[in-house]
């Protein structure tokens, strides 16, 4: 949940690529709609990148869980659960730290570091069991 003080820190000019709402204006700013989103190249590139990232990430988890479980069918669910819990326990502290640096570093280097980490993790998963 966003604290009330942080809600007023938004730069409406940058967020809407327009002007800030006038104080006391009768009509609120009207949202553009889906056509504005589909017409923005920056948003489409971001969406494609996020979809590809999650598609690669989703395919990796079952493979690692299967390899960890191996031929021990009874303990395979335990290993799969451990993979998920360890990933979440790693991600939460990293997110907290990055949230503090996001305004100073900008978002592009953070995304690039995340994609590099995902690639590194995929390489480790592919070569660890061979």
N, CA, C and O atoms as a Tinker XYZ file with bonds, in Angstrom:
   520  protein
     1  N      0.840000   -1.175000    0.000000    73     2
     2  CA     0.000000    0.000000    0.000000    64     1     3
     3  C      0.884000    1.236000    0.000000    63     2     4     5
     4  O      1.888000    1.280000    0.711000    81     3
     5  N      0.530000    2.216000   -0.771000    73     3     6
     6  CA     1.305000    3.442000   -0.873000    64     5     7
     7  C      0.866000    4.391000    0.237000    63     6     8     9
     8  O     -0.327000    4.656000    0.383000    81     7
     9  N      1.818000    4.908000    1.026000    73     7    10
    10  CA     1.432000    5.862000    2.062000    64     9    11
    11  C      0.862000    7.131000    1.439000    63    10    12    13
    12  O      1.256000    7.497000    0.331000    81    11
    13  N     -0.066000    7.819000    2.132000    73    11    14
    14  CA    -0.703000    9.012000    1.556000    64    13    15
    15  C      0.287000   10.094000    1.132000    63    14    16    17
    16  O      0.052000   10.769000    0.130000    81    15
    17  N      1.383000   10.279000    1.863000    73    15    18
    18  CA     2.340000   11.331000    1.505000    64    17    19
    19  C      3.016000   11.033000    0.175000    63    18    20    21
    20  O      3.317000   11.956000   -0.582000    81    19
    21  N      3.259000    9.762000   -0.122000    73    19    22
    22  CA     3.944000    9.393000   -1.363000    64    21    23
    23  C      3.048000    9.585000   -2.581000    63    22    24    25
    24  O      3.549000    9.759000   -3.692000    81    23
    25  N      1.752000    9.556000   -2.394000    73    23    26
    26  CA     0.841000    9.721000   -3.524000    64    25    27
    27  C      0.931000   11.119000   -4.129000    63    26    28    29
    28  O      0.695000   11.288000   -5.325000    81    27
    29  N      1.264000   12.109000   -3.332000    73    27    30
    30  CA     1.323000   13.478000   -3.837000    64    29    31
    31  C      2.670000   13.791000   -4.477000    63    30    32    33
    32  O      2.842000   14.874000   -5.036000    81    31
    33  N      3.624000   12.873000   -4.410000    73    31    34
    34  CA     4.940000   13.098000   -4.986000    64    33    35
    35  C      4.976000   12.836000   -6.485000    63    34    36    37
    36  O      6.022000   13.014000   -7.108000    81    35
    37  N      3.877000   12.424000   -7.074000    73    35    38
    38  CA     3.859000   12.077000   -8.496000    64    37    39
    39  C      4.008000   13.329000   -9.351000    63    38    40    41
    40  O      3.447000   14.377000   -9.033000    81    39
    41  N      4.756000   13.216000  -10.419000    73    39    42
    42  CA     4.900000   14.297000  -11.389000    64    41    43
    43  C      3.911000   14.017000  -12.514000    63    42    44    45
    44  O      4.170000   13.189000  -13.387000    81    43
    45  N      2.801000   14.699000  -12.489000    73    43    46
    46  CA     1.734000   14.427000  -13.435000    64    45    47
    47  C      2.150000   14.750000  -14.870000    63    46    48    49
    48  O      1.670000   14.121000  -15.813000    81    47
    49  N      3.024000   15.710000  -15.033000    73    47    50
    50  CA     3.480000   16.072000  -16.376000    64    49    51
    51  C      4.231000   14.918000  -17.014000    63    50    52    53
    52  O      4.020000   14.600000  -18.184000    81    51
    53  N      5.101000   14.298000  -16.247000    73    51    54
    54  CA     5.875000   13.179000  -16.771000    64    53    55
    55  C      4.992000   11.942000  -16.900000    63    54    56    57
    56  O      5.084000   11.222000  -17.894000    81    55
    57  N      4.149000   11.689000  -15.921000    73    55    58
    58  CA     3.334000   10.477000  -15.906000    64    57    59
    59  C      2.319000   10.449000  -17.047000    63    58    60    61
    60  O      2.079000    9.398000  -17.641000    81    59
    61  N      1.741000   11.570000  -17.343000    73    59    62
    62  CA     0.684000   11.601000  -18.358000    64    61    63
    63  C      1.126000   12.225000  -19.671000    63    62    64    65
    64  O      0.344000   12.332000  -20.615000    81    63
    65  N      2.392000   12.638000  -19.723000    73    63    66
    66  CA     2.890000   13.348000  -20.901000    64    65    67
    67  C      1.981000   14.518000  -21.250000    63    66    68    69
    68  O      1.714000   14.803000  -22.417000    81    67
    69  N      1.527000   15.167000  -20.229000    73    67    70
    70  CA     0.645000   16.311000  -20.403000    64    69    71
    71  C      0.846000   17.269000  -19.253000    63    70    72    73
    72  O      1.957000   17.408000  -18.740000    81    71
    73  N     -0.210000   17.925000  -18.850000    73    71    74
    74  CA    -0.092000   18.908000  -17.788000    64    73    75
    75  C     -0.709000   18.388000  -16.504000    63    74    76    77
    76  O     -1.550000   17.489000  -16.515000    81    75
    77  N     -0.275000   18.967000  -15.404000    73    75    78
    78  CA    -0.814000   18.603000  -14.098000    64    77    79
    79  C     -2.235000   19.125000  -13.999000    63    78    80    81
    80  O     -2.552000   20.157000  -14.591000    81    79
    81  N     -3.099000   18.433000  -13.262000    73    79    82
    82  CA    -4.467000   18.913000  -13.124000    64    81    83
    83  C     -4.478000   20.240000  -12.376000    63    82    84    85
    84  O     -3.749000   20.417000  -11.401000    81    83
    85  N     -5.292000   21.152000  -12.828000    73    83    86
    86  CA    -5.388000   22.455000  -12.186000    64    85    87
    87  C     -6.069000   22.317000  -10.843000    63    86    88    89
    88  O     -6.974000   21.501000  -10.667000    81    87
    89  N     -5.620000   23.127000   -9.894000    73    87    90
    90  CA    -6.218000   23.084000   -8.557000    64    89    91
    91  C     -7.668000   23.541000   -8.646000    63    90    92    93
    92  O     -7.962000   24.602000   -9.195000    81    91
    93  N     -8.548000   22.749000   -8.114000    73    91    94
    94  CA    -9.959000   23.093000   -8.104000    64    93    95
    95  C    -10.652000   22.876000   -9.430000    63    94    96    97
    96  O    -11.789000   23.320000   -9.594000    81    95
    97  N    -10.033000   22.228000  -10.365000    73    95    98
    98  CA   -10.664000   21.991000  -11.659000    64    97    99
    99  C    -11.861000   21.080000  -11.477000    63    98   100   101
   100  O    -11.821000   20.139000  -10.684000    81    99
   101  N    -12.916000   21.360000  -12.206000    73    99   102
   102  CA   -14.144000   20.597000  -12.043000    64   101   103
   103  C    -14.068000   19.194000  -12.613000    63   102   104   105
   104  O    -14.538000   18.248000  -11.983000    81   103
   105  N    -13.488000   19.042000  -13.788000    73   103   106
   106  CA   -13.442000   17.736000  -14.437000    64   105   107
   107  C    -12.082000   17.087000  -14.214000    63   106   108   109
   108  O    -11.052000   17.710000  -14.470000    81   107
   109  N    -12.065000   15.838000  -13.737000    73   107   110
   110  CA   -10.776000   15.156000  -13.568000    64   109   111
   111  C    -10.184000   14.784000  -14.928000    63   110   112   113
   112  O    -10.891000   14.748000  -15.936000    81   111
   113  N     -8.899000   14.513000  -14.941000    73   111   114
   114  CA    -8.215000   14.125000  -16.180000    64   113   115
   115  C     -8.769000   12.786000  -16.657000    63   114   116   117
   116  O     -8.901000   11.855000  -15.862000    81   115
   117  N     -9.085000   12.682000  -17.908000    73   115   118
   118  CA    -9.651000   11.456000  -18.475000    64   117   119
   119  C     -8.536000   10.556000  -18.987000    63   118   120   121
   120  O     -7.613000   11.020000  -19.656000    81   119
   121  N     -8.623000    9.288000  -18.675000    73   119   122
   122  CA    -7.613000    8.323000  -19.126000    64   121   123
   123  C     -7.675000    8.177000  -20.639000    63   122   124   125
   124  O     -8.735000    8.315000  -21.251000    81   123
   125  N     -6.523000    7.896000  -21.229000    73   123   126
   126  CA    -6.415000    7.792000  -22.684000    64   125   127
   127  C     -7.101000    6.555000  -23.249000    63   126   128   129
   128  O     -7.820000    6.649000  -24.243000    81   127
   129  N     -6.890000    5.412000  -22.636000    73   127   130
   130  CA    -7.466000    4.183000  -23.156000    64   129   131
   131  C     -6.405000    3.238000  -23.685000    63   130   132   133
   132  O     -5.214000    3.550000  -23.670000    81   131
   133  N     -6.843000    2.089000  -24.149000    73   131   134
   134  CA    -5.936000    1.029000  -24.583000    64   133   135
   135  C     -5.206000    1.408000  -25.875000    63   134   136   137
   136  O     -4.082000    0.958000  -26.097000    81   135
   137  N     -5.813000    2.212000  -26.712000    73   135   138
   138  CA    -5.153000    2.599000  -27.973000    64   137   139
   139  C     -3.895000    3.422000  -27.715000    63   138   140   141
   140  O     -2.911000    3.311000  -28.447000    81   139
   141  N     -3.931000    4.236000  -26.687000    73   139   142
   142  CA    -2.739000    5.024000  -26.357000    64   141   143
   143  C     -1.616000    4.107000  -25.885000    63   142   144   145
   144  O     -0.447000    4.349000  -26.184000    81   143
   145  N     -1.971000    3.052000  -25.144000    73   143   146
   146  CA    -0.953000    2.102000  -24.691000    64   145   147
   147  C     -0.369000    1.317000  -25.863000    63   146   148   149
   148  O      0.845000    1.138000  -25.965000    81   147
   149  N     -1.241000    0.859000  -26.731000    73   147   150
   150  CA    -0.778000    0.066000  -27.873000    64   149   151
   151  C     -0.015000    0.904000  -28.898000    63   150   152   153
   152  O      0.729000    0.359000  -29.714000    81   151
   153  N     -0.194000    2.213000  -28.862000    73   151   154
   154  CA     0.508000    3.085000  -29.785000    64   153   155
   155  C      1.849000    3.573000  -29.261000    63   154   156   157
   156  O      2.616000    4.191000  -29.999000    81   155
   157  N      2.138000    3.304000  -27.996000    73   155   158
   158  CA     3.393000    3.764000  -27.390000    64   157   159
   159  C      4.453000    2.676000  -27.524000    63   158   160   161
   160  O      4.349000    1.614000  -26.909000    81   159
   161  N      5.466000    2.950000  -28.329000    73   159   162
   162  CA     6.525000    1.964000  -28.608000    64   161   163
   163  C      7.281000    1.577000  -27.342000    63   162   164   165
   164  O      7.650000    0.415000  -27.175000    81   163
   165  N      7.515000    2.527000  -26.456000    73   163   166
   166  CA     8.253000    2.256000  -25.223000    64   165   167
   167  C      7.517000    1.239000  -24.352000    63   166   168   169
   168  O      8.130000    0.323000  -23.805000    81   167
   169  N      6.232000    1.401000  -24.231000    73   167   170
   170  CA     5.445000    0.472000  -23.413000    64   169   171
   171  C      5.405000   -0.906000  -24.061000    63   170   172   173
   172  O      5.485000   -1.917000  -23.362000    81   171
   173  N      5.282000   -0.961000  -25.377000    73   171   174
   174  CA     5.249000   -2.254000  -26.063000    64   173   175
   175  C      6.571000   -3.006000  -25.901000    63   174   176   177
   176  O      6.572000   -4.223000  -25.715000    81   175
   177  N      7.687000   -2.294000  -25.971000    73   175   178
   178  CA     8.992000   -2.941000  -25.762000    64   177   179
   179  C      9.103000   -3.445000  -24.332000    63   178   180   181
   180  O      9.591000   -4.551000  -24.100000    81   179
   181  N      8.658000   -2.650000  -23.378000    73   179   182
   182  CA     8.692000   -3.069000  -21.984000    64   181   183
   183  C      7.826000   -4.310000  -21.762000    63   182   184   185
   184  O      8.258000   -5.252000  -21.097000    81   183
   185  N      6.628000   -4.320000  -22.303000    73   183   186
   186  CA     5.722000   -5.467000  -22.148000    64   185   187
   187  C      6.328000   -6.723000  -22.774000    63   186   188   189
   188  O      6.277000   -7.799000  -22.179000    81   187
   189  N      6.898000   -6.590000  -23.967000    73   187   190
   190  CA     7.526000   -7.748000  -24.623000    64   189   191
   191  C      8.692000   -8.276000  -23.795000    63   190   192   193
   192  O      8.866000   -9.489000  -23.668000    81   191
   193  N      9.481000   -7.382000  -23.238000    73   191   194
   194  CA    10.617000   -7.794000  -22.414000    64   193   195
   195  C     10.162000   -8.521000  -21.168000    63   194   196   197
   196  O     10.732000   -9.551000  -20.808000    81   195
   197  N      9.152000   -8.006000  -20.508000    73   195   198
   198  CA     8.650000   -8.641000  -19.283000    64   197   199
   199  C      8.029000  -10.003000  -19.594000    63   198   200   201
   200  O      8.217000  -10.955000  -18.836000    81   199
   201  N      7.300000  -10.103000  -20.690000    73   199   202
   202  CA     6.696000  -11.388000  -21.070000    64   201   203
   203  C      7.775000  -12.425000  -21.350000    63   202   204   205
   204  O      7.678000  -13.559000  -20.880000    81   203
   205  N      8.805000  -12.050000  -22.110000    73   203   206
   206  CA     9.893000  -12.991000  -22.393000    64   205   207
   207  C     10.639000  -13.395000  -21.126000    63   206   208   209
   208  O     11.011000  -14.557000  -20.965000    81   207
   209  N     10.855000  -12.444000  -20.231000    73   207   210
   210  CA    11.534000  -12.742000  -18.975000    64   209   211
   211  C     10.740000  -13.763000  -18.162000    63   210   212   213
   212  O     11.300000  -14.742000  -17.669000    81   211
   213  N      9.444000  -13.531000  -18.025000    73   211   214
   214  CA     8.624000  -14.453000  -17.232000    64   213   215
   215  C      8.446000  -15.807000  -17.922000    63   214   216   217
   216  O      8.338000  -16.831000  -17.248000    81   215
   217  N      8.414000  -15.823000  -19.241000    73   215   218
   218  CA     8.321000  -17.101000  -19.952000    64   217   219
   219  C      9.576000  -17.931000  -19.709000    63   218   220   221
   220  O      9.487000  -19.139000  -19.492000    81   219
   221  N     10.730000  -17.301000  -19.745000    73   219   222
   222  CA    11.982000  -18.025000  -19.486000    64   221   223
   223  C     12.065000  -18.462000  -18.034000    63   222   224   225
   224  O     12.521000  -19.567000  -17.739000    81   223
   225  N     11.634000  -17.611000  -17.138000    73   223   226
   226  CA    11.681000  -17.914000  -15.715000    64   225   227
   227  C     10.717000  -19.045000  -15.355000    63   226   228   229
   228  O     11.051000  -19.914000  -14.549000    81   227
   229  N      9.536000  -19.036000  -15.945000    73   227   230
   230  CA     8.543000  -20.067000  -15.646000    64   229   231
   231  C      8.987000  -21.438000  -16.146000    63   230   232   233
   232  O      8.664000  -22.452000  -15.527000    81   231
   233  N      9.714000  -21.483000  -17.242000    73   231   234
   234  CA    10.177000  -22.758000  -17.779000    64   233   235
   235  C     11.331000  -23.330000  -16.960000    63   234   236   237
   236  O     11.532000  -24.544000  -16.924000    81   235
   237  N     12.079000  -22.458000  -16.309000    73   235   238
   238  CA    13.250000  -22.915000  -15.572000    64   237   239
   239  C     12.877000  -23.595000  -14.251000    63   238   240   241
   240  O     13.517000  -24.573000  -13.865000    81   239
   241  N     11.881000  -23.107000  -13.573000    73   239   242
   242  CA    11.524000  -23.626000  -12.253000    64   241   243
   243  C     11.171000  -25.114000  -12.257000    63   242   244   245
   244  O     11.714000  -25.851000  -11.434000    81   243
   245  N     10.294000  -25.591000  -13.136000    73   243   246
   246  CA    10.001000  -27.026000  -13.140000    64   245   247
   247  C     11.211000  -27.880000  -13.502000    63   246   248   249
   248  O     11.367000  -28.984000  -12.980000    81   247
   249  N     12.067000  -27.382000  -14.389000    73   247   250
   250  CA    13.250000  -28.150000  -14.761000    64   249   251
   251  C     14.201000  -28.327000  -13.578000    63   250   252   253
   252  O     14.723000  -29.419000  -13.353000    81   251
   253  N     14.421000  -27.260000  -12.831000    73   251   254
   254  CA    15.298000  -27.350000  -11.662000    64   253   255
   255  C     14.669000  -28.248000  -10.603000    63   254   256   257
   256  O     15.362000  -29.062000   -9.994000    81   255
   257  N     13.379000  -28.112000  -10.379000    73   255   258
   258  CA    12.697000  -28.971000   -9.407000    64   257   259
   259  C     12.752000  -30.436000   -9.783000    63   258   260   261
   260  O     12.934000  -31.301000   -8.926000    81   259
   261  N     12.594000  -30.714000  -11.071000    73   259   262
   262  CA    12.660000  -32.101000  -11.555000    64   261   263
   263  C     14.061000  -32.682000  -11.379000    63   262   264   265
   264  O     14.227000  -33.827000  -10.958000    81   263
   265  N     15.047000  -31.880000  -11.706000    73   263   266
   266  CA    16.423000  -32.374000  -11.562000    64   265   267
   267  C     16.820000  -32.559000  -10.101000    63   266   268   269
   268  O     17.551000  -33.491000   -9.766000    81   267
   269  N     16.342000  -31.679000   -9.240000    73   267   270
   270  CA    16.658000  -31.842000   -7.818000    64   269   271
   271  C     15.971000  -33.075000   -7.246000    63   270   272   273
   272  O     16.552000  -33.801000   -6.439000    81   271
   273  N     14.723000  -33.309000   -7.671000    73   271   274
   274  CA    13.996000  -34.477000   -7.181000    64   273   275
   275  C     14.564000  -35.773000   -7.731000    63   274   276   277
   276  O     14.578000  -36.799000   -7.050000    81   275
   277  N     15.034000  -35.716000   -8.973000    73   275   278
   278  CA    15.632000  -36.891000   -9.605000    64   277   279
   279  C     14.702000  -38.082000   -9.618000    63   278   280   281
   280  O     13.535000  -37.960000   -9.989000    81   279
   281  N     15.208000  -39.231000   -9.218000    73   279   282
   282  CA    14.398000  -40.441000   -9.215000    64   281   283
   283  C     13.769000  -40.698000   -7.854000    63   282   284   285
   284  O     13.244000  -41.784000   -7.608000    81   283
   285  N     13.818000  -39.724000   -6.983000    73   283   286
   286  CA    13.168000  -39.840000   -5.663000    64   285   287
   287  C     11.778000  -39.208000   -5.765000    63   286   288   289
   288  O     11.597000  -38.040000   -5.420000    81   287
   289  N     10.826000  -39.960000   -6.224000    73   287   290
   290  CA     9.488000  -39.435000   -6.502000    64   289   291
   291  C      8.788000  -38.916000   -5.250000    63   290   292   293
   292  O      7.995000  -37.977000   -5.329000    81   291
   293  N      9.071000  -39.514000   -4.106000    73   291   294
   294  CA     8.390000  -39.086000   -2.885000    64   293   295
   295  C      8.890000  -37.737000   -2.396000    63   294   296   297
   296  O      8.125000  -36.985000   -1.791000    81   295
   297  N     10.134000  -37.416000   -2.639000    73   295   298
   298  CA    10.680000  -36.150000   -2.141000    64   297   299
   299  C     10.682000  -35.045000   -3.195000    63   298   300   301
   300  O     11.081000  -33.920000   -2.895000    81   299
   301  N     10.252000  -35.333000   -4.404000    73   299   302
   302  CA    10.243000  -34.326000   -5.466000    64   301   303
   303  C      9.393000  -33.097000   -5.106000    63   302   304   305
   304  O      9.830000  -31.974000   -5.360000    81   303
   305  N      8.196000  -33.268000   -4.525000    73   303   306
   306  CA     7.429000  -32.072000   -4.138000    64   305   307
   307  C      8.149000  -31.220000   -3.088000    63   306   308   309
   308  O      8.025000  -29.996000   -3.087000    81   307
   309  N      8.887000  -31.860000   -2.213000    73   307   310
   310  CA     9.651000  -31.116000   -1.215000    64   309   311
   311  C     10.720000  -30.265000   -1.887000    63   310   312   313
   312  O     10.902000  -29.100000   -1.532000    81   311
   313  N     11.423000  -30.836000   -2.847000    73   311   314
   314  CA    12.449000  -30.079000   -3.559000    64   313   315
   315  C     11.846000  -28.940000   -4.369000    63   314   316   317
   316  O     12.406000  -27.845000   -4.418000    81   315
   317  N     10.718000  -29.192000   -4.997000    73   315   318
   318  CA    10.056000  -28.145000   -5.773000    64   317   319
   319  C      9.617000  -27.003000   -4.863000    63   318   320   321
   320  O      9.756000  -25.833000   -5.220000    81   319
   321  N      9.095000  -27.334000   -3.706000    73   319   322
   322  CA     8.701000  -26.308000   -2.738000    64   321   323
   323  C      9.908000  -25.528000   -2.254000    63   322   324   325
   324  O      9.843000  -24.308000   -2.098000    81   323
   325  N     11.003000  -26.222000   -2.019000    73   323   326
   326  CA    12.220000  -25.548000   -1.566000    64   325   327
   327  C     12.740000  -24.576000   -2.623000    63   326   328   329
   328  O     13.209000  -23.489000   -2.283000    81   327
   329  N     12.664000  -24.948000   -3.883000    73   327   330
   330  CA    13.104000  -24.062000   -4.960000    64   329   331
   331  C     12.284000  -22.780000   -4.950000    63   330   332   333
   332  O     12.834000  -21.690000   -5.107000    81   331
   333  N     10.983000  -22.900000   -4.769000    73   331   334
   334  CA    10.106000  -21.727000   -4.753000    64   333   335
   335  C     10.375000  -20.861000   -3.531000    63   334   336   337
   336  O     10.473000  -19.640000   -3.653000    81   335
   337  N     10.497000  -21.467000   -2.360000    73   335   338
   338  CA    10.716000  -20.709000   -1.128000    64   337   339
   339  C     12.066000  -20.004000   -1.148000    63   338   340   341
   340  O     12.159000  -18.840000   -0.757000    81   339
   341  N     13.099000  -20.683000   -1.594000    73   339   342
   342  CA    14.427000  -20.060000   -1.657000    64   341   343
   343  C     14.417000  -18.885000   -2.642000    63   342   344   345
   344  O     15.015000  -17.843000   -2.371000    81   343
   345  N     13.753000  -19.049000   -3.761000    73   343   346
   346  CA    13.676000  -17.956000   -4.736000    64   345   347
   347  C     12.978000  -16.742000   -4.131000    63   346   348   349
   348  O     13.434000  -15.613000   -4.308000    81   347
   349  N     11.882000  -16.964000   -3.422000    73   347   350
   350  CA    11.155000  -15.852000   -2.810000    64   349   351
   351  C     11.954000  -15.215000   -1.681000    63   350   352   353
   352  O     11.968000  -13.991000   -1.547000    81   351
   353  N     12.614000  -16.026000   -0.875000    73   351   354
   354  CA    13.417000  -15.494000    0.231000    64   353   355
   355  C     14.633000  -14.722000   -0.276000    63   354   356   357
   356  O     15.153000  -13.858000    0.429000    81   355
   357  N     15.078000  -15.017000   -1.456000    73   355   358
   358  CA    16.178000  -14.258000   -2.061000    64   357   359
   359  C     15.657000  -12.969000   -2.690000    63   358   360   361
   360  O     16.293000  -11.919000   -2.598000    81   359
   361  N     14.504000  -13.061000   -3.323000    73   359   362
   362  CA    13.972000  -11.930000   -4.052000    64   361   363
   363  C     13.512000  -10.794000   -3.136000    63   362   364   365
   364  O     13.697000   -9.628000   -3.485000    81   363
   365  N     12.935000  -11.086000   -2.008000    73   363   366
   366  CA    12.395000  -10.045000   -1.140000    64   365   367
   367  C     13.484000   -9.099000   -0.632000    63   366   368   369
   368  O     13.317000   -7.886000   -0.764000    81   367
   369  N     14.597000   -9.586000   -0.057000    73   367   370
   370  CA    15.626000   -8.631000    0.374000    64   369   371
   371  C     16.255000   -7.854000   -0.789000    63   370   372   373
   372  O     16.584000   -6.677000   -0.643000    81   371
   373  N     16.420000   -8.506000   -1.931000    73   371   374
   374  CA    16.980000   -7.807000   -3.092000    64   373   375
   375  C     16.034000   -6.696000   -3.533000    63   374   376   377
   376  O     16.483000   -5.598000   -3.860000    81   375
   377  N     14.735000   -6.966000   -3.548000    73   375   378
   378  CA    13.756000   -5.937000   -3.912000    64   377   379
   379  C     13.777000   -4.767000   -2.946000    63   378   380   381
   380  O     13.672000   -3.614000   -3.366000    81   379
   381  N     13.910000   -5.049000   -1.661000    73   379   382
   382  CA    13.943000   -3.986000   -0.664000    64   381   383
   383  C     15.168000   -3.092000   -0.881000    63   382   384   385
   384  O     15.064000   -1.866000   -0.824000    81   383
   385  N     16.307000   -3.698000   -1.126000    73   383   386
   386  CA    17.529000   -2.919000   -1.352000    64   385   387
   387  C     17.420000   -2.110000   -2.650000    63   386   388   389
   388  O     17.769000   -0.930000   -2.681000    81   387
   389  N     16.939000   -2.745000   -3.714000    73   387   390
   390  CA    16.839000   -2.040000   -4.993000    64   389   391
   391  C     15.817000   -0.918000   -4.957000    63   390   392   393
   392  O     15.983000    0.085000   -5.652000    81   391
   393  N     14.773000   -1.062000   -4.170000    73   391   394
   394  CA    13.774000    0.000000   -4.064000    64   393   395
   395  C     14.394000    1.271000   -3.502000    63   394   396   397
   396  O     13.977000    2.372000   -3.861000    81   395
   397  N     15.373000    1.134000   -2.635000    73   395   398
   398  CA    16.030000    2.315000   -2.070000    64   397   399
   399  C     16.963000    2.985000   -3.068000    63   398   400   401
   400  O     17.175000    4.196000   -2.999000    81   399
   401  N     17.516000    2.221000   -3.985000    73   399   402
   402  CA    18.458000    2.772000   -4.960000    64   401   403
   403  C     17.824000    3.094000   -6.303000    63   402   404   405
   404  O     18.485000    3.671000   -7.168000    81   403
   405  N     16.569000    2.739000   -6.498000    73   403   406
   406  CA    15.946000    2.879000   -7.818000    64   405   407
   407  C     15.903000    4.321000   -8.297000    63   406   408   409
   408  O     16.124000    4.577000   -9.481000    81   407
   409  N     15.627000    5.257000   -7.420000    73   407   410
   410  CA    15.547000    6.650000   -7.852000    64   409   411
   411  C     16.913000    7.206000   -8.239000    63   410   412   413
   412  O     17.012000    8.035000   -9.143000    81   411
   413  N     17.965000    6.756000   -7.560000    73   411   414
   414  CA    19.302000    7.258000   -7.875000    64   413   415
   415  C     19.899000    6.573000   -9.098000    63   414   416   417
   416  O     20.586000    7.219000   -9.890000    81   415
   417  N     19.650000    5.280000   -9.265000    73   415   418
   418  CA    20.263000    4.519000  -10.353000    64   417   419
   419  C     19.476000    4.573000  -11.653000    63   418   420   421
   420  O     20.008000    4.251000  -12.716000    81   419
   421  N     18.257000    4.964000  -11.581000    73   419   422
   422  CA    17.316000    4.877000  -12.694000    64   421   423
   423  C     16.935000    3.413000  -12.896000    63   422   424   425
   424  O     17.523000    2.518000  -12.289000    81   423
   425  N     15.970000    3.189000  -13.731000    73   423   426
   426  CA    15.421000    1.842000  -13.859000    64   425   427
   427  C     16.143000    0.969000  -14.882000    63   426   428   429
   428  O     16.182000   -0.252000  -14.731000    81   427
   429  N     16.707000    1.570000  -15.905000    73   427   430
   430  CA    17.343000    0.773000  -16.949000    64   429   431
   431  C     18.496000   -0.083000  -16.424000    63   430   432   433
   432  O     18.536000   -1.274000  -16.734000    81   431
   433  N     19.435000    0.461000  -15.643000    73   431   434
   434  CA    20.502000   -0.397000  -15.123000    64   433   435
   435  C     19.982000   -1.503000  -14.209000    63   434   436   437
   436  O     20.548000   -2.595000  -14.169000    81   435
   437  N     18.918000   -1.225000  -13.483000    73   435   438
   438  CA    18.349000   -2.243000  -12.598000    64   437   439
   439  C     17.748000   -3.381000  -13.413000    63   438   440   441
   440  O     17.941000   -4.552000  -13.086000    81   439
   441  N     17.014000   -3.037000  -14.482000    73   439   442
   442  CA    16.467000   -4.074000  -15.355000    64   441   443
   443  C     17.574000   -4.879000  -16.017000    63   442   444   445
   444  O     17.491000   -6.105000  -16.094000    81   443
   445  N     18.605000   -4.203000  -16.493000    73   443   446
   446  CA    19.711000   -4.906000  -17.143000    64   445   447
   447  C     20.410000   -5.852000  -16.172000    63   446   448   449
   448  O     20.790000   -6.960000  -16.550000    81   447
   449  N     20.582000   -5.425000  -14.930000    73   447   450
   450  CA    21.194000   -6.300000  -13.921000    64   449   451
   451  C     20.293000   -7.498000  -13.638000    63   450   452   453
   452  O     20.784000   -8.613000  -13.459000    81   451
   453  N     18.989000   -7.280000  -13.596000    73   451   454
   454  CA    18.054000   -8.382000  -13.374000    64   453   455
   455  C     18.072000   -9.393000  -14.508000    63   454   456   457
   456  O     18.040000  -10.600000  -14.271000    81   455
   457  N     18.122000   -8.901000  -15.744000    73   455   458
   458  CA    18.184000   -9.808000  -16.884000    64   457   459
   459  C     19.501000  -10.568000  -16.913000    63   458   460   461
   460  O     19.533000  -11.742000  -17.281000    81   459
   461  N     20.593000   -9.903000  -16.526000    73   459   462
   462  CA    21.891000  -10.579000  -16.464000    64   461   463
   463  C     21.875000  -11.656000  -15.383000    63   462   464   465
   464  O     22.433000  -12.737000  -15.571000    81   463
   465  N     21.242000  -11.363000  -14.260000    73   463   466
   466  CA    21.150000  -12.357000  -13.184000    64   465   467
   467  C     20.306000  -13.551000  -13.624000    63   466   468   469
   468  O     20.630000  -14.690000  -13.291000    81   467
   469  N     19.237000  -13.304000  -14.363000    73   467   470
   470  CA    18.401000  -14.400000  -14.854000    64   469   471
   471  C     19.174000  -15.276000  -15.836000    63   470   472   473
   472  O     19.060000  -16.502000  -15.813000    81   471
   473  N     19.951000  -14.641000  -16.686000    73   471   474
   474  CA    20.756000  -15.402000  -17.644000    64   473   475
   475  C     21.817000  -16.221000  -16.920000    63   474   476   477
   476  O     22.067000  -17.375000  -17.268000    81   475
   477  N     22.432000  -15.625000  -15.923000    73   475   478
   478  CA    23.431000  -16.324000  -15.126000    64   477   479
   479  C     22.811000  -17.513000  -14.387000    63   478   480   481
   480  O     23.403000  -18.590000  -14.317000    81   479
   481  N     21.629000  -17.306000  -13.846000    73   479   482
   482  CA    20.940000  -18.383000  -13.130000    64   481   483
   483  C     20.557000  -19.513000  -14.076000    63   482   484   485
   484  O     20.652000  -20.685000  -13.709000    81   483
   485  N     20.126000  -19.178000  -15.283000    73   483   486
   486  CA    19.783000  -20.206000  -16.268000    64   485   487
   487  C     21.018000  -21.011000  -16.661000    63   486   488   489
   488  O     20.943000  -22.231000  -16.807000    81   487
   489  N     22.148000  -20.337000  -16.830000    73   487   490
   490  CA    23.392000  -21.043000  -17.164000    64   489   491
   491  C     23.801000  -21.963000  -16.031000    63   490   492   493
   492  O     24.222000  -23.095000  -16.270000    81   491
   493  N     23.680000  -21.484000  -14.783000    73   491   494
   494  CA    24.035000  -22.336000  -13.643000    64   493   495
   495  C     23.117000  -23.544000  -13.545000    63   494   496   497
   496  O     23.572000  -24.649000  -13.251000    81   495
   497  N     21.830000  -23.340000  -13.789000    73   495   498
   498  CA    20.876000  -24.447000  -13.724000    64   497   499
   499  C     21.140000  -25.472000  -14.826000    63   498   500   501
   500  O     20.987000  -26.675000  -14.615000    81   499
   501  N     21.531000  -24.991000  -15.986000    73   499   502
   502  CA    21.781000  -25.899000  -17.113000    64   501   503
   503  C     23.060000  -26.706000  -16.928000    63   502   504   505
   504  O     23.133000  -27.857000  -17.359000    81   503
   505  N     24.062000  -26.116000  -16.296000    73   503   506
   506  CA    25.360000  -26.801000  -16.182000    64   505   507
   507  C     25.578000  -27.484000  -14.841000    63   506   508   509
   508  O     26.505000  -28.281000  -14.704000    81   507
   509  N     24.754000  -27.192000  -13.861000    73   507   510
   510  CA    24.985000  -27.755000  -12.516000    64   509   511
   511  C     24.737000  -29.255000  -12.452000    63   510   512   513
   512  O     25.351000  -29.939000  -11.633000    81   511
   513  N     23.867000  -29.776000  -13.282000    73   511   514
   514  CA    23.490000  -31.182000  -13.183000    64   513   515
   515  C     24.101000  -32.038000  -14.274000    63   514   516   517
   516  O     23.787000  -33.224000  -14.372000    81   515
   517  N     24.961000  -31.468000  -15.091000    73   515   518
   518  CA    25.510000  -32.250000  -16.194000    64   517   519
   519  C     26.827000  -32.892000  -15.813000    63   518   520
   520  O     27.432000  -33.590000  -16.627000    81   519
